[in-house]
Amino acid sequence: MDSLHYSKRLEDDGVILMPFVIENRFINGVKKEYDQLYDTVTNTDIPKTEPIIVFWKHVEGEQKKIVTFTEMPSLWNMINDCIVPTLREKLGKVAERLQLLETIIFNKPPKISNTLHWHQDVAYFPLKPNNQIAVWFPLEIVTKERGAMTYAIGSHKQGIRGSVNLHTNVSFDNEDRPLIPKNPEDAGFKVKTMEMTPNDMLVHNGYTWHTTGPNTVENYLRTGISVRFITDEAVFDPRPGQGAAFTKQVEINPGEIFKGKPFPIM
C-alpha cells in the first residue's frame, strides 16, 4: 500500500495496522535486552536530560520502573532505523515531523493482569495543539485472549474527552470534559481488536479511543511497546489528570514551546 492509502486510512479510521514491516533482527534484539532487564530493574528516578523507557506492568498497584536507551540500545536503533523510516515511507506528510514524546514497554502477566479501560492518549498529555501519533507493536504473538489492542474506529473525530484512572475507570478530580462511553458500540462505533505478530506495527491517532483486556492465557507473558511522537510544534499546556512519567522531565513554563533533551526531533 502506498503512503496516500495509509494516510487516508489513518485519517478515516484513526488507526492502521501495517503487517510485516518489522524485521526479526529488530524484535529479537529488543526482546533479548528486555528479558535481561525485566526482573532486575528497580529504578524509579526520572532523569531530566535524556529520553526514558517506562516499564509498566498492567497490574493495579504496580509501580512504573525507569530505564534509559543506554540500557536498551537495541530499542533506540529500532526507533531510528525501522520505526521512523517506516512511518515516513508509509504515511508521507503525516510523519514529516516526528518529535519523540515517550516510550513505554507494557507487560500483562498471565491471569493477574487487568483491563486498561477505554481512553484516548491526548487526554493525559499537556500539549497544545495535541497532534500526535503512537506506534504499538508486540514482542510475541498477541490475540484477544492475550490482551490485544482494541479500537473504536473513527472515534478520533469526536474531539477531546476526559481522563480516567485506567485501572478503575474512575474520572480524576476536577475532570470536566465528557467521558468516553463505557461501551463505544452503544454509541454507534465499530469496535475492532487488532491481533498481531511481532512483525506487525499499529499506528493510531492520539485522539482514537482504545482499550486492552487482561491476559488470560496461562504461562504467557504479553509484552507490547508504545512509541509516541508529536507531529506538530506544540506548547506546554498542563492541566489536572496528566501524570505521565515524561511530565517530570519538562523544564519549561506553560505556554512555552515544548522541547528539551528528553524530547528530540527524530
Kinemage of the C-alpha trace (Angstrom):
@kinemage 1
@onewidth
@group {chain A} dominant
@subgroup {mainchain}
@vectorlist {calphas} color= white
{ca met a 1} P 0.000 0.000 0.000
{ca asp a 2} L 1.276 3.493 -0.818
{ca ser a 3} L 1.521 6.433 1.577
{ca leu a 4} L -1.694 8.007 0.314
{ca his a 5} L -3.630 4.853 1.160
{ca tyr a 6} L -2.186 4.507 4.661
{ca ser a 7} L -2.536 8.201 5.495
{ca lys a 8} L -6.146 8.185 4.238
{ca arg a 9} L -6.942 5.112 6.347
{ca leu a 10} L -5.390 6.769 9.397
{ca glu a 11} L -7.395 9.925 8.696
{ca asp a 12} L -10.650 7.970 8.296
{ca asp a 13} L -10.308 5.255 10.948
{ca gly a 14} L -7.884 6.771 13.448
{ca val a 15} L -5.805 3.554 13.424
{ca ile a 16} L -3.982 1.411 10.868
{ca leu a 17} L -2.311 -1.995 11.075
{ca met a 18} L 0.822 -2.339 8.975
{ca pro a 19} L 1.635 -6.041 8.517
{ca phe a 20} L 5.162 -7.433 8.164
{ca val a 21} L 7.089 -4.153 8.442
{ca ile a 22} L 9.394 -5.035 11.366
{ca glu a 23} L 12.298 -7.390 10.706
{ca asn a 24} L 13.050 -10.196 13.150
{ca arg a 25} L 16.520 -8.782 13.857
{ca phe a 26} L 14.981 -5.701 15.465
{ca ile a 27} L 12.440 -7.644 17.521
{ca asn a 28} L 14.992 -10.245 18.644
{ca gly a 29} L 17.451 -7.577 19.811
{ca val a 30} L 14.840 -5.655 21.789
{ca lys a 31} L 13.348 -8.804 23.301
{ca lys a 32} L 16.761 -10.065 24.413
{ca glu a 33} L 17.601 -6.813 26.208
{ca tyr a 34} L 14.136 -6.527 27.747
{ca asp a 35} L 14.267 -10.104 29.080
{ca gln a 36} L 17.654 -9.362 30.650
{ca leu a 37} L 16.361 -6.213 32.357
{ca tyr a 38} L 12.813 -7.206 33.258
{ca asp a 39} L 13.471 -8.898 36.626
{ca thr a 40} L 16.355 -6.669 37.698
{ca val a 41} L 15.189 -3.090 37.096
{ca thr a 42} L 14.274 -1.272 40.306
{ca asn a 43} L 14.947 2.356 39.377
{ca thr a 44} L 12.018 4.781 39.655
{ca asp a 45} L 14.009 8.009 39.308
{ca ile a 46} L 13.365 10.013 36.134
{ca pro a 47} L 16.356 11.817 34.572
{ca lys a 48} L 15.949 15.332 33.189
{ca thr a 49} L 18.493 15.177 30.379
{ca glu a 50} L 17.671 12.159 28.200
{ca pro a 51} L 14.718 10.151 26.881
{ca ile a 52} L 13.437 7.354 29.083
{ca ile a 53} L 11.735 3.993 28.680
{ca val a 54} L 8.959 3.211 31.148
{ca phe a 55} L 8.404 -0.403 32.226
{ca trp a 56} L 4.705 -0.674 33.122
{ca lys a 57} L 3.195 -3.897 34.441
{ca his a 58} L -0.582 -3.950 33.941
{ca val a 59} L -1.424 -4.957 37.486
{ca glu a 60} L -3.116 -2.415 39.729
{ca gly a 61} L -0.754 -1.106 42.397
{ca glu a 62} L 2.441 -1.856 40.464
{ca gln a 63} L 4.972 0.977 40.298
{ca lys a 64} L 6.423 2.010 36.943
{ca lys a 65} L 10.165 1.350 36.519
{ca ile a 66} L 12.516 3.558 34.523
{ca val a 67} L 15.421 2.707 32.206
{ca thr a 68} L 17.273 4.743 29.580
{ca phe a 69} L 18.162 3.973 25.999
{ca thr a 70} L 21.765 3.499 27.145
{ca glu a 71} L 20.492 0.338 28.856
{ca met a 72} L 18.394 -0.685 25.823
{ca pro a 73} L 20.352 0.491 22.753
{ca ser a 74} L 18.567 -2.017 20.523
{ca leu a 75} L 15.288 -0.143 21.056
{ca trp a 76} L 16.875 3.194 20.139
{ca asn a 77} L 18.305 1.592 16.985
{ca met a 78} L 14.891 0.150 16.166
{ca ile a 79} L 13.202 3.553 16.506
{ca asn a 80} L 15.830 5.250 14.317
{ca asp a 81} L 16.391 2.521 11.730
{ca cys a 82} L 12.944 0.917 11.469
{ca ile a 83} L 10.056 2.805 13.041
{ca val a 84} L 10.839 6.351 11.878
{ca pro a 85} L 11.730 5.340 8.276
{ca thr a 86} L 8.606 3.148 8.088
{ca leu a 87} L 6.362 5.981 9.273
{ca arg a 88} L 7.843 8.398 6.745
{ca glu a 89} L 7.567 5.848 3.925
{ca lys a 90} L 4.021 4.709 4.754
{ca leu a 91} L 2.470 7.981 5.966
{ca gly a 92} L 4.228 10.658 3.932
{ca lys a 93} L 3.455 14.198 5.109
{ca val a 94} L 1.719 12.932 8.258
{ca ala a 95} L 5.129 11.824 9.546
{ca glu a 96} L 7.321 14.643 8.264
{ca arg a 97} L 7.864 15.959 11.797
{ca leu a 98} L 8.380 13.326 14.484
{ca gln a 99} L 9.320 14.536 17.962
{ca leu a 100} L 9.803 11.720 20.450
{ca leu a 101} L 7.459 12.128 23.409
{ca glu a 102} L 7.516 8.852 25.340
{ca thr a 103} L 8.381 5.168 25.099
{ca ile a 104} L 6.626 2.567 27.243
{ca ile a 105} L 7.000 -1.200 27.481
{ca phe a 106} L 3.771 -2.694 28.790
{ca asn a 107} L 3.546 -6.220 30.087
{ca lys a 108} L 0.473 -8.212 31.003
{ca pro a 109} L 1.399 -11.229 33.127
{ca pro a 110} L -0.966 -14.190 32.743
{ca lys a 111} L -4.064 -14.468 34.920
{ca ile a 112} L -3.248 -11.454 37.139
{ca ser a 113} L -3.143 -8.575 34.638
{ca asn a 114} L -6.107 -6.251 34.436
{ca thr a 115} L -8.069 -4.307 31.848
{ca leu a 116} L -6.885 -0.863 30.807
{ca his a 117} L -10.194 0.884 30.285
{ca trp a 118} L -11.284 2.909 27.273
{ca his a 119} L -9.224 6.082 26.898
{ca gln a 120} L -7.602 8.430 24.396
{ca asp a 121} L -3.956 9.356 24.774
{ca val a 122} L -4.231 13.113 24.319
{ca ala a 123} L -6.441 13.466 27.409
{ca tyr a 124} L -3.366 12.727 29.543
{ca phe a 125} L -0.762 14.871 27.796
{ca pro a 126} L -0.035 18.592 28.394
{ca leu a 127} L 0.275 19.796 24.803
{ca lys a 128} L -1.456 22.361 22.616
{ca pro a 129} L -2.134 21.581 19.820
{ca asn a 130} L -2.195 17.943 20.854
{ca asn a 131} L -1.317 16.393 17.494
{ca gln a 132} L 0.416 13.065 17.945
{ca ile a 133} L 0.613 9.505 16.713
{ca ala a 134} L 1.505 6.378 18.636
{ca val a 135} L 3.229 3.263 17.317
{ca trp a 136} L 2.450 -0.025 19.073
{ca phe a 137} L 3.925 -3.479 18.458
{ca pro a 138} L 4.170 -6.694 20.499
{ca leu a 139} L 7.215 -8.826 21.255
{ca glu a 140} L 5.117 -12.009 20.991
{ca ile a 141} L 2.039 -13.075 19.041
{ca val a 142} L -0.900 -11.259 20.605
{ca thr a 143} L -4.559 -12.315 20.430
{ca lys a 144} L -7.728 -11.051 22.070
{ca glu a 145} L -7.258 -13.576 24.906
{ca arg a 146} L -3.720 -12.282 25.396
{ca gly a 147} L -4.735 -8.635 25.729
{ca ala a 148} L -4.612 -7.309 22.160
{ca met a 149} L -5.294 -3.642 21.438
{ca thr a 150} L -8.955 -2.848 20.716
{ca tyr a 151} L -10.100 0.359 18.999
{ca ala a 152} L -13.298 2.312 18.391
{ca ile a 153} L -12.960 3.008 14.678
{ca gly a 154} L -13.386 6.671 13.765
{ca ser a 155} L -13.603 7.826 17.385
{ca his a 156} L -10.722 10.288 16.916
{ca lys a 157} L -13.175 12.597 15.147
{ca gln a 158} L -15.095 13.150 18.404
{ca gly a 159} L -12.546 15.552 19.875
{ca ile a 160} L -11.089 15.648 23.373
{ca arg a 161} L -12.565 13.501 26.143
{ca gly a 162} L -11.980 13.297 29.857
{ca ser a 163} L -9.201 11.342 31.552
{ca val a 164} L -9.868 8.458 33.939
{ca asn a 165} L -7.840 6.136 36.127
{ca leu a 166} L -7.016 3.462 33.567
{ca his a 167} L -7.243 0.631 36.100
{ca thr a 168} L -10.542 1.627 37.752
{ca asn a 169} L -12.245 3.760 35.074
{ca val a 170} L -12.959 6.452 37.698
{ca ser a 171} L -12.557 10.018 36.429
{ca phe a 172} L -9.962 12.247 38.054
{ca asp a 173} L -10.885 15.105 40.387
{ca asn a 174} L -11.824 18.329 38.576
{ca glu a 175} L -12.290 16.482 35.275
{ca asp a 176} L -14.999 18.466 33.477
{ca arg a 177} L -14.690 17.046 29.957
{ca pro a 178} L -17.178 14.442 28.672
{ca leu a 179} L -16.011 10.859 29.205
{ca ile a 180} L -15.695 8.072 26.664
{ca pro a 181} L -18.759 5.796 26.880
{ca lys a 182} L -18.157 2.516 28.705
{ca asn a 183} L -19.233 0.652 25.559
{ca pro a 184} L -18.465 2.619 22.364
{ca glu a 185} L -20.593 0.192 20.338
{ca asp a 186} L -23.649 1.573 22.149
{ca ala a 187} L -22.647 4.983 20.757
{ca gly a 188} L -22.582 3.599 17.221
{ca phe a 189} L -18.868 2.868 16.826
{ca lys a 190} L -17.451 -0.263 15.239
{ca val a 191} L -15.027 -1.874 17.675
{ca lys a 192} L -12.071 -3.836 16.292
{ca thr a 193} L -9.465 -5.968 18.090
{ca met a 194} L -6.036 -5.974 16.442
{ca glu a 195} L -4.464 -9.434 16.718
{ca met a 196} L -0.812 -9.211 15.660
{ca thr a 197} L 2.558 -10.869 15.183
{ca pro a 198} L 5.794 -9.189 16.337
{ca asn a 199} L 6.483 -8.222 12.713
{ca asp a 200} L 3.350 -6.035 12.563
{ca met a 201} L 3.001 -2.409 13.642
{ca leu a 202} L -0.043 -0.421 14.730
{ca val a 203} L -0.261 3.346 14.340
{ca his a 204} L -3.066 5.300 15.962
{ca asn a 205} L -4.099 8.917 16.220
{ca gly a 206} L -3.714 10.375 19.712
{ca tyr a 207} L -7.467 11.045 19.859
{ca thr a 208} L -8.534 7.479 18.984
{ca trp a 209} L -10.328 5.574 21.765
{ca his a 210} L -8.720 2.261 22.693
{ca thr a 211} L -8.601 -0.380 25.416
{ca thr a 212} L -6.872 -3.643 26.277
{ca gly a 213} L -8.244 -6.586 28.204
{ca pro a 214} L -6.375 -8.872 30.608
{ca asn a 215} L -4.040 -11.646 29.507
{ca thr a 216} L -5.986 -14.824 30.270
{ca val a 217} L -3.566 -17.328 28.685
{ca glu a 218} L -1.677 -19.487 31.198
{ca asn a 219} L 2.139 -19.240 31.163
{ca tyr a 220} L 2.196 -16.489 28.519
{ca leu a 221} L 3.588 -13.005 29.160
{ca arg a 222} L 2.166 -10.411 26.752
{ca thr a 223} L 4.638 -7.612 26.088
{ca gly a 224} L 3.869 -4.570 23.951
{ca ile a 225} L 5.863 -1.442 23.169
{ca ser a 226} L 4.435 2.022 22.538
{ca val a 227} L 6.493 4.816 20.970
{ca arg a 228} L 4.723 8.177 20.811
{ca phe a 229} L 5.571 11.127 18.570
{ca ile a 230} L 4.366 14.746 18.430
{ca thr a 231} L 3.684 15.625 14.787
{ca asp a 232} L 3.370 19.428 15.083
{ca glu a 233} L 5.148 22.071 17.112
{ca ala a 234} L 3.267 22.385 20.392
{ca val a 235} L 3.331 24.420 23.588
{ca phe a 236} L 3.307 23.134 27.156
{ca asp a 237} L -0.311 23.230 28.398
{ca pro a 238} L -0.670 21.294 31.697
{ca arg a 239} L -3.942 20.514 33.466
{ca pro a 240} L -5.070 18.133 36.284
{ca gly a 241} L -5.100 14.418 35.462
{ca gln a 242} L -1.887 14.438 33.444
{ca gly a 243} L 0.514 12.196 35.299
{ca ala a 244} L 2.579 10.592 32.529
{ca ala a 245} L 6.163 9.908 33.579
{ca phe a 246} L 7.632 12.273 30.994
{ca thr a 247} L 5.908 15.284 32.609
{ca lys a 248} L 8.600 15.106 35.319
{ca gln a 249} L 11.206 15.787 32.613
{ca val a 250} L 9.624 19.052 31.486
{ca glu a 251} L 11.646 22.148 32.392
{ca ile a 252} L 9.657 24.838 30.592
{ca asn a 253} L 6.788 27.095 31.640
{ca pro a 254} L 3.180 26.793 30.498
{ca gly a 255} L 2.740 28.444 27.108
{ca glu a 256} L 6.355 27.858 26.024
{ca ile a 257} L 7.333 25.658 23.074
{ca phe a 258} L 7.519 22.025 24.145
{ca lys a 259} L 11.157 20.994 23.819
{ca gly a 260} L 14.105 19.593 25.742
{ca lys a 261} L 16.779 16.910 25.576
{ca pro a 262} L 14.306 14.153 26.569
{ca phe a 263} L 12.136 15.041 23.542
{ca pro a 264} L 14.348 15.004 20.435
{ca ile a 265} L 13.078 15.634 16.923
{ca met a 266} L 13.956 12.485 15.037
